[in-house]
Amino acid sequence: MQDSARRHTFAIDWYKEKDIIVDLPNKQGKSRETIRFADEVAFIVLKALAFDSRNTNKDAGDLVYVLKNGTPDVIAETYSQRLLAGQHVQALEDGLKALVKRFCDDEKIDGYEKDGPSKYAIFMGLANASDDERARVMRDASGLVTYFVKEVEKHTNRTFLPAPAQPQADAAAV
C-alpha cells in the first residue's frame, strides 16, 4: 500500500452512520440504507490535508464550517484522545501541521493573513467585501483554527504551534 493511501485509512475507521429511506427509480419501492460518512476528526484531517495540497476555497470553507458548527472543544478532545491512543498518529500530526501552516500565526506571518483564512473569506463570498469585513472574517477563521490546535496541545501536552516571535530589542536602548 502506498504511503499516501495508508495515511488516509483513518477515514475507514472513524465514521458515523445515518439511516436514510430512499424511493427507488421506476416505482420499485423504497429502500432503507445506512450511509457512513467521516466523523468530525476524520473530516478535519482530510480537509486539512486536501487544503494543504490543492489550496481550494471550498476546502478552507468546509474545514472552518465543521469547526464553527460543531463543538471545537469536543472535537479537539476526541482528536487528542486518538492521538494519545496512537491511532493513525501520522495522519493526525500531518493534519495539525497543515492547519498550523495554513491558518495559524508563525514567526513571520499573522495567521489571519495566510491563505487559509483568505480562501475561507473568498468561499464565503467576501472577495469584493470591504477590507475591514474581510479582515474580520479572516481573523475569526484563523482564531477558530488556532483555538482548536491549542485545545489539542492542552489535552496532549504536546506543541504544534510555533513559539511566538520575540520582539526585537531596540539597539539604541541597549
For each residue, the residues with C-beta under 8 A, 3 or more apart:
1: 5 6
2: 5 6
3: 6 7
4: 7 8
5: 1 2 8 9
6: 1 2 3 9
7: 3 4 10 88 90 91 94
8: 4 5 11 46 49 91
9: 5 6 12 13 88
10: 7 13 14 42 45 87 88 91 92
11: 8 14 15 38 42 46
12: 9 15
13: 9 10 42 87 88
14: 10 11 38 39 41 42 82
15: 11 12 36 37 38 39 42
16: 36 37 38 39
17: 34 35 36 37
18: 34 35 37
19: 32 33 34 35
20: 32 33 34 35
21: 30 31 32 33
22: 30 31 33
23: 29 30
24: 27 28 29 30 31
25: 28
26:
27: 24
28: 24 25
29: 23 24
30: 21 22 23 24
31: 21 22 24
32: 19 20 21
33: 19 20 21 22
34: 17 18 19 20
35: 17 18 19 20
36: 15 16 17
37: 15 16 17 18
38: 11 14 15 16 42 43 46
39: 14 15 16 42 43 78
40: 43 44 66 70 75 78
41: 14 44 45 75 78 79 82 92
42: 10 11 13 14 15 38 39 45 46
43: 38 39 40 46 47 62 66
44: 40 41 47 48 63 66 67 75 79 95 99
45: 10 41 42 48 49 91 92 94 95
46: 8 11 38 42 43 49 50
47: 43 44 50 51 59 62 63 66
48: 44 45 51 52 63 94 95 96 98 99 102
49: 8 45 46 52 53 91 94 95 98
50: 46 47 53 54 56 59
51: 47 48 54 55 56 59 60 63 98 102 116 119
52: 48 49 55 98 101 102
53: 49 50
54: 50 51 59
55: 51 52 59 115 119
56: 50 51 59 60 119
57: 60 61 119 120 122 123
58: 61 62 123
59: 47 50 51 54 55 56 62 63 119
60: 51 56 57 63 64 102 115 116 117 119 120 123 141
61: 57 58 64 65 119 120 123 124
62: 43 47 58 59 65 66
63: 44 47 48 51 59 60 66 67 99 116 120 145
64: 60 61 67 68 120 141 144 145
65: 61 62 68 69
66: 40 43 44 47 62 63 69 70 75
67: 44 63 64 70 72 75 144 145 148
68: 64 65 144
69: 65 66
70: 40 66 67 74 75
71: 74 75
72: 67 75 76 144 147 148 151
73: 76 77 151
74: 70 71 77 78
75: 40 41 44 66 67 70 71 72 78 79 148
76: 72 73 79 80 148 151 152 155
77: 73 74 80 81 151 155
78: 39 40 41 74 75 81 82
79: 41 44 75 76 82 83 92 152
80: 76 77 83 84 151 152 155 156
81: 77 78 84 85 155
82: 14 41 78 79 85 87 88 92
83: 79 80 86 87 89 92 93 152 156 158
84: 80 81 155 156
85: 81 82
86: 83 89
87: 10 13 82 83 92
88: 7 9 10 13 82 91 92
89: 83 86 92 93
90: 7 93 94
91: 7 8 10 45 49 88 94 95
92: 10 41 45 79 82 83 87 88 89 95 96
93: 83 89 90 96 97 160
94: 7 45 48 49 90 91 97 98
95: 44 45 48 49 91 92 98 99
96: 48 92 93 99 100 149 152 160
97: 93 94 100 101 160
98: 48 49 51 52 94 95 101 102
99: 44 48 63 95 96 102 103 104 116 145 148 149
100: 96 97 103 104 106 149 160 161 162
101: 52 97 98 104 114
102: 48 51 52 60 98 99 114 115 116
103: 99 100 111 114 116 117 141 142 145 146
104: 99 100 101 111 114 142 145 146 149 161 162
105: 109 110 111 142 146 161 162 164
106: 100 109 111 162
107: 162 163 164 165
108: 165
109: 105 106 113 114
110: 105 113 114 142
111: 103 104 105 106 114 116 117 142 143 145 146
112: 117 135 138 139 141 142 143
113: 109 110 117 118 138
114: 101 102 103 104 109 110 111 117 118 142
115: 55 60 102 118 119
116: 51 60 63 99 102 103 111 119 120 141 142 145
117: 60 103 111 112 113 114 120 121 137 138 139 141 142
118: 113 114 115 121 122 138
119: 51 55 56 57 59 60 61 115 116 122 123
120: 57 60 61 63 64 116 117 123 124 137 138 141
121: 117 118 124 126 127 129 134 137 138 141
122: 57 118 119 125 126 127
123: 57 58 60 61 119 120
124: 61 120 121 137
125: 122 129
126: 121 122 129 133 134 137
127: 121 122
128:
129: 121 125 126 133 134 137
130: 133 134
131: 134 135
132: 135 136
133: 126 129 130 136 137
134: 121 126 129 130 131 137 138
135: 112 131 132 138 139
136: 132 133 139 140
137: 117 120 121 124 126 129 133 134 140 141
138: 112 113 117 118 120 121 134 135 141 142
139: 112 117 135 136 142 143
140: 136 137 143 144
141: 60 64 103 112 116 117 120 121 137 138 144 145
142: 103 104 105 110 111 112 114 116 117 138 139 145 146
143: 111 112 139 140 146 147
144: 64 67 68 72 140 141 147 148
145: 63 64 67 99 103 104 111 116 141 142 148 149
146: 103 104 105 111 142 143 149 150 161
147: 72 143 144 150 151
148: 67 72 75 76 99 144 145 151 152
149: 96 99 100 104 145 146 152 153 160 161
150: 146 147 153 154 161
151: 72 73 76 77 80 147 148 154 155
152: 76 79 80 83 96 148 149 155 156 158 160
153: 149 150 156 157 158 159 160 161
154: 150 151 157
155: 76 77 80 81 84 151 152
156: 80 83 84 152 153
157: 153 154
158: 83 152 153
159: 153
160: 93 96 97 100 149 152 153
161: 100 104 105 146 149 150 153
162: 100 104 105 106 107
163: 107
164: 105 107
165: 107 108
166:
167:
168:
169: 173 174
170: 173 174
171: 174
172:
173: 169 170
174: 169 170 171
